[in-house]
Amino acid sequence: MERFASSFGKSGEFTIIVEEANSKRDGAQDGLCVHRAEFRVSSSILSSWSEVFGKMMSDDFIEGKKKEVVIKDFSAKGVEAFLRFFYADTLDISQMDVIVEVQVLADKYQVPELQSLCKEIIKNEMTPQNAWTVFQSADKFHLQDERLAAKNLLFVKAKEALVQRPSVSDELLEEVLCSGLCCISDSELFSLLAKWKEAEQGLKTIELIEKSVNMERVPPLDIKRSGLDDESLRPLKTRRLTRTRGEKTEDLHDLLRSRFEEFLKAHQRPIGPCHRKTYEDIYSASLNFQWGVDEGRSQAMWEANFLTDWVQVTHTMSKLPGLPYRLACNHHDVKGPFRLDAGNWVEWRLLRFALYLTGISLTGLEAAQNMEILCGDGACWERIFCSEGKEIKVKTFVACHCDFMVRHFKIKMLQGSFDPSRVKFQGILQEAVE
């Protein structure tokens, strides 16, 4: 392909014309001017890659008769990278917005190899720094998967992504900042926003702080250090946002259990040396969630508190091999793993929290085992996974998303037997606000 790469734009009996609308210039009508770029190409090379181009370049179409194709709504840079691929069989570009454009062009002109390549590049090379570019470009071209992936990364890596103000629309900026899902404290978010340079157009820094930061959670010293005008901040200091900050998790049940243990530590002491004789006994007790008695409550009473106030669990298993608390934590019992047999299901309902779902990870699934996983918000259910004979032996991440904050999780076994603790729900946990 090297000899073709060197000939790009130098010869060819066909012309690709790009009409790109640019910003307003003096004398331009309707506030826009159109920039034209032309690329000489070989119809045989383009036709070998794209059936769409092959048909357009035939004498049956007006483009074939005129020996030219006009492309609108794309940049000259994006179209050039798209056309160069046909000659070089590679993408030699690093700008994410151009790669997104090329992906859309590849879809429009039915070049699946190039479309897959663009998807792979975006997936592997997206960072907190360029995620804003992907988010904006994917939004412009209605690429829902790439838009969602970029937004999720911005949520999880908010500290790195918000170092400086991104060049995106106010709508996209608010969608991220005002979601309450950014994994960053109010104090950290305030400090970052306070350092942003004011944009020539759009929301002012103080307006962004008002919409996205709970000032009650920002220490006075941080406010003083920000250098922002105290008069403009005064009305915000008493303003309280009801939403809470998100926390990333790769195992929902493990994080809930950890949060519950923090709750226990605030109300009672764990078993210590005065209760156990050896470190091994203490360590073993910690692993088994055994806690000392305080405030007149036993371990069983604390576990009951978790089951009634934190996570409610229901199931159709005729007999549990271990404690209900373990099932609520989706964790192995000392007596062995829980097993879901065909026709049975287990459901968890979060009472204090909700999850912004980004995916699941699972392992140990045989082809003979068939199950489905559903998520709900209390009003409706959505199936996010069905094994359908898939075999997943090693830990595998499956991206999935719901358009609502998830509070209900259900695993249904359709065929075979499976340990539900091998399924881990991933996403951003947020305290539920009624």
N, C-alpha and C positions, 0 to 999 in steps of 0.2 A: 504493500500500500504506500510505501515511501515515495515512489515515482509519481503517484497520483497526488499525494500531499503537496509536493512542490509545484504542481501545475494548477492548484486551486486559484481561481480568479484570473488566470492568464489566458485561458482559452475556453471554448465551449460555444455551442450553437444556441444555447438557451439563456434567458436572463431572468434572474430573480430580483424583483424590485421590492424594496422595503419602504413603506410610507409610515414614518414615525412622527406622531404629533408631539411637538415640543412646547415649552412654556412660552408665554406671551412675549412678543418682540414688537418694537416700534413698527407700526404700519400693518401689523398682522390683523386679519379679520377674525371676529369671534374670539379674540383673546388667545388664539393658537396659530402656530405656523407648522407646516408639514415639511419635514426633512426627508429627502429621498436618498436612498443608497441602492446601488446596483451591483449584482454579482453575476459574472459570467460562469455558467456551469455546463457540465456535460449531461445531457438528458439520459444517456445510457447508464451513467454512474448513479444518478439519483433514482432512476427507475429500478435499478437492481436492488436498491435498499427499500424503496417505498412504492407500494402498489398504487397509492393515491397519486403520487407524482407521475407514475407510469401512465395512468389513465388521463390525467390532466395534460400531459405532453403529447397525447395522441391527436390525430387530426379530427377526432370526433368532438373535441372540446375547443372552445374559443381560445383558451390558453395555448393549446397546441398549434393552432393556426397562426396566432400572433407571436409564438415562440417566447412568451414571457408569462410569468406568474407574479401577481401583486400580493404581497403579504402585509396586512395591517395589524395594529394592536400589539405589535412586538417591536423590540428595539433592534437596531441594525447589529448591535453587538451580539445579541442572542441569536439572531438568524445566521450571522456569520459563523458562530460556534457550531450551530446546528448543521450548516452545510459543510463545514470543514470535517465534521465527523465522517461524512460519506466518502471523503477522500483519504482520511488518515486512520479511520477505524479507532479513534481515541478522542478523548476530550481533554484538551490542554488549557483548561481554565480553572481558576480558583474562586472567582466571585460567586457566592451562593445565589444571588438574585439572577445571574445569568444561567446558572445550572437549573434553577427552577423554570425559567423561560424555555430552556432547551427541552426539559421534560414535557412541558405542555405542547411544544411543537412536535415532539416525537409522538405524543398521543394523537394529536390532530392529523398528522400525516402517516400514522400507523407504522412506526418504526419501533417495535417492541424491544429489540436489543438495546437501543439507545435509551428508551424510557426506563428500563430496568437498571441500566448503568447509572442514570441520574438519581434514581431512588436510592441506590446503594451508596453513592457518593454523599448524598444529603444525610443519610442515616449514620454513616461512619465518620463524617467530618464536621457535623454540626457541633458547635461549642456554645457556651453561654454568651460569648462575644458576638458570634454571627447568627445566633438564633433569632434575634430581632429582624434581621434581613430576611431569613427564611419565613418567619411569621408574616411579615408584611407582603412578601412576594406570593406566598401560598394563598393568602387572603385575597389578593388581587386576582389571581387566576383560579380561585375556587378549588384548590387542592386540599381537601379536608384532612387527609391522613398526615400530610406534611405540616399543615397548619397546627393540628393537634399536637404532633410530636414537638414542634418548636415551642408551643405554649407550655407544654408540660415541663420541658427543660427550663424555661424561664421561671416557672413556679419553683422547681426544685433547686435551681442554682441562682436564686434571686440575688444573693450577695455579689456574685461575679457579674451578673447580667445588668445590674443597676448602678454600676460604678459611674457611668455617665449617661446623660439623657440620650436615648435612641432617636434616630430620625424616622419616627413613625407617626401616624395620625393620632389625634387625641383619643379617638374611639378605641384603637388597639392598645394604647397606653393604659387607658382606664380599665379595659377588659382584664389586663394582668394585675395592675396595682390594686384595683378595688375589689378583687375577687375574694380576698382574705385567704387565698391558698398559697401565697408566696411563703416559702419556708425561711422566714426572717422575722426577727422581733420588731416591734413597733419602734423601739429605740434605734435599732440599726437602720431600719427603713427611713426614719426621720433624718438621721445623720447623712445618709446617702443622698436623699432628695435635696437636702439643704445645700449640698455642694454642687448641684446641677447648675449649669449656665442657663439663663433664661432663653427660651426660644423666641425667635422673631415673631412667630405667630403661634397661636394655640394657648393652652392652659398655662397659667403662671405657676411657679413653684409652690407658692402659698396655697393655690387652689388644689394642686395635686396632694399636698399634705393634708388639707382639709378633707378630701375625699377618701384618702387611703390610710391615714395614720390615726390611731387612738392616742391622743395626746396625754391621756391620763396615765399611760404606761411609759411615757418618756420622762426620764429623770431631769430635774431642773438644770443640772449641770450640763447635760447634753444640749438643752435648749439655749443656754447661755453661750456655749461654745460654738453654736451654729452660726452666730453672727447675723441671724435674721432679725428683722425689725420686730421689737417686742410688742409694739402696738398692733401690728397685723396678726401676731400670734395669740394675743390676749383672748379673743373670742373662741379660739380653738382649744385652749387649755381646759375648758370645762365641757367641751363637746365629747361625747362618748359614743364610739361605734360598737354595736352589739356583737359583730363577728369577731372570731378569734383567729390567731395565726395558725397556719397549717404545719404539719410535721410529716416529713417523708418517711415511708415505711416500706420495707420489702417483705414484711410478714405482719399483717394486721393483728392477728391474735397475739403474737409475741409482744407487739407494742402495747396492746391493751393490758396484757398481763403485767408488763413493766410499769405502766401507768398505775395499775391497781396496787402493785407492791410499793410504789412511791406514796400512794394514798395510805397504805397500811403503816408505813414507817412514820407518817405524820401523826398517826393515832395510837400506835403501840410499838413496842420494841421487838425485834426479832429474837429468836433464841440465841443466847450468848454463852460465854464460858461458864457463867454461874448456873446454867441449865444443862450444859453438855460437858463431858470430860475431855474430849479430844477435838482437834481442829477438823479431823475427818468427819466426826459426827456433826459439827456445826455446818461444814460445807455441804454434807449430804442433806441435812435438814433444809438448807437454803434451796437446793435443787428441787426438793419435794414440796416447796412452798409451805413448810411448817413454821408457824409463828408462835411467839410467846403469848401468854394470856395477859391482857391489860384491859382496863375499863370494864371488867366483868364479862369480856367476850372471849369465846374459845375460837380455835382455828375453824371449826365447822360453822360457827356463826359468821365469821368473816367471809368464808367461801359462799355462804348463803347470801351475803350482801352483794357479792359479785354477780351472782345468778339472778338476783331480783332488781338490782339497780344499775348494773353495767351491761351485762350480756345475757339475754334470755335465749335458751337453747331448747328446741323441740326436735323430736325425731320419731321414727317409726320402728326402731330396733326393738326387738322383743326383750332383749336382755343386754345391759351394759356390762362389759368386762371390768370396768373401773368406776371411778368417781364422776358424777355429773360435772363437777368443777373442771375436771380435766377435759371433758368433751367441750365445755364452754370455751376453754382455752385452746381447743383443737390441738391437744398435746397428748403424746403417749402417756398412758398410765403405767405405773410400776408393774401392774399385772399383765401388761401387753398392749398392743395397739388396738384401737377401735376398728371394727370392720363394718363396712356397709355392704350388705348383700343385695342381689337383684330385687327391685321393687321397693327398696327402702330409701329414705332420705334423711338428711339432717339440715336444720335451719338455724342460723344465728341472727338475732335481732339486736342491734346496737341501741342502747337507751340513752347514753350520754354523748355519743359521737356519731359522725357520719364520715364516709370515705369518698374522696374524689378518686375514682378507680382509674388506674393506668394499665393494669394487666394482672395476670396471674402467673405463678410459676408452679410447675408440677413435675413429678418424677415417679418412676416405678409403675407406669401404666402399660399393660399388655394389650395386644390387639384383640384378645378375647374379652377384654373388659370394656364396657360401654357405659359412659356416664355423661350427664349434662350438668352445667353449672349456671345458676340463675342469680340475678341481683335485682333488688327492688328498693323502692323508696317508701313503701307502705301503701301506695295507691296502685302501683302496677309492677309487673315483673318483666325482666328482659333477659333472654338467654344469651349469655356471653361466650359459652363454650360448649361444644359437643364433640366427644372423642371420635365417634363414627369409625371405630376400628383402627384408630391411630395407635402406634406403639411409641411410647416416650419413656426410654429407660434412664436417660441422664436428665439432670435438672434443666428444664427448658422454660424460657419466658414466652408467654403468649400475650401480645398487646391486645387490649380490649378497653372499651370505654362506654360509659353510660352518660346520657345527657342530664342526669340528675345526681345529686349526692346520695350515695348508697348507704342504706341502714339495714337492709335485709340481704342475707347470703344463704343460698341453698345449694346443696350437692345432692343430686338424685342418681342412684345407681340403676341402670337399665338392664345391665347384663354383667355377670361375674361378681367379684367381691373386691373391695378396694378400701384402703386406709385413708380417710379424709384428711388426716394431718399432713399428707403429702401434697396437699394443695395450699399454696400461700397466696393470699390476696395482697396486691401491691397498690400503692397510691399515696395520697396525701390525707392524713387524718386531721379532722377539724372537730372542735367541740360543737355539738349541735345546738342551734338556737331555735327555740320554738316560736 
